[in-house]
């Protein structure tokens, strides 16, 4: 076992039911690493107090989820890799009181879809619904597909435009109006549609039952299962996936960032499934 136990946490808002502690405790146990992983459900006014705790060494590192991915990125001393490109983090490492921010979301998304044989082909069109931290990571991952055409739609059109601008150096990127007809027309010619918003089927201007079955559908939500968008897509003959595998893959990558160890995916996946389906 490790001589210095890890002290890890997830920081977010409304996260009391997150399965991340179960996932990371399983990763530690199966990798021979001693440590703890807890939830820090913070109100916005408490963020700076939490940052001070990080700098003081209360935690070895943390994961970050909505709505603090950009907020915590702005408080890091250094951003690396995709976090620097996007201005969002999902993982922070504490090094001598300094905060180093990274994001494993883009790589986690690609690993999840590649494992399910749903990664789009060269030259395809992909539609991402949403413009928050998770949507940004998904969009960045998709721009790595050669010649891919990326379309972004969000309820706040300025946020969609900002995301498209940040990714503008990569491929053919444009926004789509948050409108049922516009989104349906784009989805009809897309290889994949990703819902990276917290909205369910009834609140989205998108219905997978109304687009060609050749279009794959991904919803980053993983509760309650089955996710309604995914269930509707599967029932209409689409290939579809929820966000549980992405949660697993980004978590495994975060664990590797903190420890340098590769946790056994099978054992961690089983623990995560039990936690989500309990």
SVG drawing of the C-alpha trace seen along z (x, -y; Angstrom):
<svg xmlns="http://www.w3.org/2000/svg" viewBox="-42 -36 48 43">
<polyline fill="none" stroke="black" stroke-width="0.4" points="0.0,0.0 1.1,-3.6 3.0,-5.1 1.2,-8.5 -2.6,-8.0 -4.3,-10.0 -6.9,-12.5 -9.2,-13.1 -12.6,-14.6 -15.2,-15.7 -16.3,-19.3 -19.6,-20.3 -23.1,-21.4 -26.0,-19.0 -23.7,-16.0 -24.9,-14.0 -25.7,-11.0 -22.6,-10.9 -21.0,-7.5 -17.5,-8.9 -16.5,-7.9 -17.4,-4.3 -15.5,-4.4 -12.3,-5.8 -12.4,-3.7 -12.6,-0.7 -9.7,-2.0 -7.6,-2.5 -8.4,0.8 -7.7,2.7 -4.5,0.9 -3.0,1.2 -3.3,-2.5 -4.4,-3.8 -6.6,-6.8 -10.0,-8.4 -12.4,-10.0 -15.2,-12.2 -17.9,-14.6 -17.6,-18.3 -21.0,-19.8 -20.3,-23.5 -22.4,-26.6 -20.8,-29.2 -19.8,-31.4 -17.7,-28.6 -15.5,-28.0 -12.6,-30.3 -12.6,-28.7 -12.3,-25.3 -9.4,-26.5 -7.6,-27.7 -8.1,-24.2 -6.5,-22.7 -3.5,-25.0 -3.1,-24.2 -2.8,-20.5 -6.1,-19.3 -6.5,-17.3 -4.0,-15.6 -6.2,-16.5 -9.8,-16.7 -12.2,-16.1 -14.4,-19.0 -18.0,-18.8 -20.7,-21.2 -21.0,-24.1 -17.4,-24.7 -15.3,-23.4 -14.5,-26.9 -14.5,-28.5 -11.9,-26.1 -9.8,-26.4 -9.6,-30.2 -8.2,-29.5 -5.5,-27.1 -1.8,-28.2 -1.3,-26.2 -3.5,-24.5 -2.1,-21.6 -3.2,-19.9 -6.9,-20.1 -7.6,-22.2 -5.4,-25.0 -7.2,-24.8 -10.7,-24.9 -10.4,-26.8 -12.1,-24.1 -10.8,-21.4 -12.2,-18.1 -9.1,-17.1 -6.7,-19.1 -3.4,-18.0 -1.9,-19.8 1.8,-20.3 3.4,-22.2 0.5,-24.4 0.1,-25.1 -2.9,-23.9 -2.4,-22.2 -5.5,-21.7 -6.2,-19.1 -9.2,-17.6 -9.6,-13.9 -13.1,-14.4 -12.2,-14.5 -10.0,-11.4 -12.6,-9.7 -15.3,-10.4 -13.2,-9.1 -12.2,-5.9 -15.9,-5.3 -17.1,-5.7 -14.2,-3.8 -14.9,-0.9 -18.5,-0.8 -17.4,-1.1 -19.4,-4.4 -16.5,-6.8 -17.3,-8.7 -15.5,-8.1 -13.3,-10.6 -15.3,-13.4 -18.5,-12.8 -20.7,-15.4 -21.2,-15.5 -23.8,-17.5 -23.2,-18.5 -26.1,-19.8 -24.8,-22.1 -21.9,-24.4 -20.8,-23.8 -17.6,-22.1 -18.6,-18.6 -19.9,-19.8 -16.6,-21.6 -14.6,-18.4 -16.8,-16.3 -16.5,-18.9 -12.7,-19.0 -12.5,-15.3 -14.6,-15.2 -12.5,-17.8 -9.7,-15.2 -11.5,-13.2 -9.9,-14.1 -12.1,-16.4 -15.0,-16.2 -17.7,-18.8 -18.8,-19.9 -22.1,-21.6 -22.8,-23.0 -26.3,-24.0 -27.1,-25.4 -30.0,-27.2 -27.7,-30.1 -26.5,-30.8 -23.7,-33.1 -22.2,-30.2 -22.4,-28.0 -20.7,-30.7 -18.0,-31.1 -17.3,-27.3 -17.2,-27.2 -14.8,-30.1 -12.5,-28.5 -12.3,-25.4 -12.2,-27.4 -8.7,-26.3 -9.8,-22.7 -11.9,-21.7 -15.3,-22.9 -17.1,-24.2 -20.3,-26.1 -23.3,-26.7 -26.9,-25.7 -30.0,-27.5 -31.6,-25.9 -34.7,-25.1 -36.4,-21.8 -36.4,-22.2 -32.8,-23.4 -31.5,-20.6 -33.6,-17.9 -32.2,-19.1 -28.6,-18.9 -29.1,-15.6 -30.5,-14.1 -27.1,-14.4 -25.0,-13.6 -23.2,-10.5 -23.6,-11.2 -25.6,-13.5 -24.4,-14.0 -26.6,-15.5 -24.2,-17.2 -27.0,-19.1 -28.9,-18.0 -32.1,-18.2 -34.2,-15.1 -36.2,-14.0 -39.2,-16.2 -37.1,-19.4 -34.8,-19.0 -35.6,-20.3 -34.4,-16.9 -36.1,-13.6 -34.0,-10.6 -37.2,-8.9 -37.5,-11.6 -34.0,-11.2 -32.4,-8.4 -31.4,-5.3 -27.9,-5.6 -27.2,-8.4 -25.7,-7.3 -27.0,-9.0 -25.1,-9.7 -26.5,-11.2 -23.9,-12.1 -26.4,-11.6 -26.3,-8.2 -29.2,-8.4 -31.9,-7.3 -31.2,-4.3 -32.3,-3.7 -31.7,-7.3 -34.8,-8.5 -33.0,-9.8 -31.0,-6.6 -34.0,-4.4 -35.9,-6.3 -32.9,-6.0 -32.5,-2.3 -36.2,-1.8 -35.9,-3.5 -33.0,-1.3 -30.2,-3.7 -26.9,-2.8 -26.9,-4.7 -25.1,-5.0 -25.4,-6.9 -22.6,-8.6 -21.6,-5.9 -18.6,-4.5 -17.3,-8.1 -17.6,-8.6 -15.6,-5.5 -12.9,-6.3 -12.4,-9.9 -12.2,-8.6 -9.6,-6.0 -7.5,-8.7 -7.9,-11.1 -6.7,-8.3 -3.7,-7.7 -2.9,-11.5 -2.9,-11.4 -1.1,-8.1 0.7,-7.1 -1.1,-3.8 -3.5,-2.2 -6.4,-0.8 -8.1,2.4 -11.1,1.2 -13.2,4.3 -13.1,4.1 -13.8,0.4 -16.6,0.7 -18.3,3.4 -18.3,1.2 -19.6,-1.7 -22.4,0.3 -23.5,1.5 -23.5,-2.0 -25.5,-3.5 -28.1,-0.7 -28.5,-0.4"/>
</svg>
